[in-house]
Amino acid sequence: MQCVVLVSSTFTLKEQMSDLLADFQSVVTVQNEVALVENSIRMQPSVVLADLSLTRDSSFDWLRRLLSRCPMSRVIVLSDYPESSVREAAFSAGAAGFVLKVKISSHLLHAVDQVLAGHRYGTGSQLS
């Protein structure tokens, strides 16, 4: 199983995610949505974790581009924003999951399992 990770520039989040993702075959860290899309096209990962705070494109066009080139990839958006409108915009653009950063330690692995099983996952609840 591969995973492309677009991580925050904060050391704490990188460290926390590294510990959680230790069992993945390959974890690639990138710094922006352009590199995320390019690496995802090259690797065709099963899971993509995208930190919303590093994307300059608030319309989720980067997500649509990624999924058009990597249709088998399941994307989980990581966000600081708890508003349901942000989560719904991510799902409308094709995200399979949405996890608040403050809940990463308790929800990320479950979110990954759920999206790999073909389900949608939002922090705090599973969506069908």
C-alpha positions as semicolon CSV with decimal commas, in nm:
position;residue;x (nm);y (nm);z (nm)
1;M;0,000;0,000;0,000
2;Q;0,136;0,343;-0,090
3;C;0,056;0,681;0,054
4;V;0,137;1,029;-0,069
5;V;0,126;1,284;0,210
6;L;0,095;1,659;0,174
7;V;0,194;1,764;0,522
8;S;0,187;2,087;0,712
9;S;0,508;2,274;0,763
10;T;0,466;2,227;1,138
11;F;0,702;1,970;1,285
12;T;0,440;1,838;1,527
13;L;0,199;1,734;1,252
14;K;0,476;1,575;1,045
15;E;0,598;1,379;1,346
16;Q;0,249;1,274;1,448
17;M;0,165;1,153;1,098
18;S;0,498;0,971;1,058
19;D;0,424;0,767;1,369
20;L;0,071;0,686;1,253
21;L;0,178;0,588;0,902
22;A;0,477;0,372;0,996
23;D;0,312;0,057;0,857
24;F;0,265;0,194;0,506
25;Q;0,489;0,058;0,233
26;S;0,581;0,401;0,100
27;V;0,517;0,748;0,239
28;V;0,617;1,046;0,026
29;T;0,609;1,396;0,171
30;V;0,545;1,691;-0,059
31;Q;0,512;2,063;0,006
32;N;0,226;2,188;-0,214
33;E;-0,066;2,077;-0,426
34;V;0,135;2,089;-0,752
35;A;0,391;1,842;-0,614
36;L;0,107;1,636;-0,466
37;V;-0,062;1,597;-0,803
38;E;0,267;1,529;-0,987
39;N;0,381;1,264;-0,736
40;S;0,039;1,105;-0,726
41;I;0,029;1,073;-1,105
42;R;0,371;0,909;-1,098
43;M;0,301;0,676;-0,804
44;Q;-0,074;0,608;-0,839
45;P;-0,110;0,572;-0,459
46;S;-0,396;0,391;-0,294
47;V;-0,433;0,674;-0,038
48;V;-0,352;1,044;-0,056
49;L;-0,353;1,259;0,258
50;A;-0,383;1,627;0,170
51;D;-0,334;1,906;0,423
52;L;-0,583;2,172;0,324
53;S;-0,374;2,447;0,483
54;L;-0,099;2,403;0,222
55;T;-0,325;2,423;-0,080
56;R;-0,351;2,764;-0,242
57;D;-0,660;2,660;-0,435
58;S;-0,965;2,684;-0,209
59;S;-1,195;2,563;-0,489
60;F;-1,053;2,209;-0,470
61;D;-0,949;2,214;-0,837
62;W;-0,626;2,039;-0,734
63;L;-0,837;1,752;-0,598
64;R;-1,038;1,723;-0,918
65;R;-0,715;1,724;-1,124
66;L;-0,561;1,459;-0,902
67;L;-0,864;1,231;-0,921
68;S;-0,898;1,271;-1,297
69;R;-0,541;1,137;-1,334
70;C;-0,551;0,893;-1,039
71;P;-0,905;0,757;-1,035
72;M;-0,819;0,466;-0,805
73;S;-0,663;0,689;-0,537
74;R;-0,866;0,764;-0,228
75;V;-0,811;1,117;-0,095
76;I;-0,846;1,217;0,269
77;V;-0,843;1,591;0,333
78;L;-0,686;1,708;0,660
79;S;-0,823;2,038;0,784
80;D;-0,812;2,292;1,064
81;Y;-1,164;2,404;0,970
82;P;-1,453;2,227;1,145
83;E;-1,726;2,393;0,938
84;S;-1,949;2,144;0,760
85;S;-1,936;2,361;0,445
86;V;-1,562;2,291;0,413
87;R;-1,615;1,917;0,458
88;E;-1,902;1,913;0,207
89;A;-1,695;2,108;-0,048
90;A;-1,417;1,850;-0,012
91;F;-1,662;1,562;-0,060
92;S;-1,825;1,737;-0,357
93;A;-1,483;1,765;-0,523
94;G;-1,427;1,392;-0,477
95;A;-1,259;1,347;-0,139
96;A;-1,325;1,011;0,022
97;G;-1,246;1,135;0,371
98;F;-1,218;1,446;0,584
99;V;-1,033;1,453;0,915
100;L;-0,982;1,751;1,144
101;K;-0,615;1,790;1,235
102;V;-0,698;1,803;1,605
103;K;-0,843;1,453;1,570
104;I;-0,570;1,296;1,356
105;S;-0,431;1,073;1,630
106;S;-0,770;0,918;1,704
107;H;-0,926;0,914;1,356
108;L;-0,666;0,895;1,079
109;L;-0,603;0,521;1,073
110;H;-0,974;0,445;1,092
111;A;-1,035;0,696;0,811
112;V;-0,772;0,524;0,596
113;D;-0,927;0,182;0,661
114;Q;-1,273;0,312;0,579
115;V;-1,180;0,485;0,253
116;L;-0,980;0,182;0,139
117;A;-1,292;-0,026;0,202
118;G;-1,485;0,206;-0,032
119;H;-1,661;0,418;0,231
120;R;-1,657;0,792;0,290
121;Y;-1,530;0,911;0,624
122;G;-1,581;1,240;0,805
123;T;-1,428;1,318;1,141
124;G;-1,655;1,176;1,405
125;S;-1,878;0,976;1,173
126;Q;-1,872;0,734;0,888
127;L;-2,061;0,844;0,582
128;S;-2,207;0,605;0,326
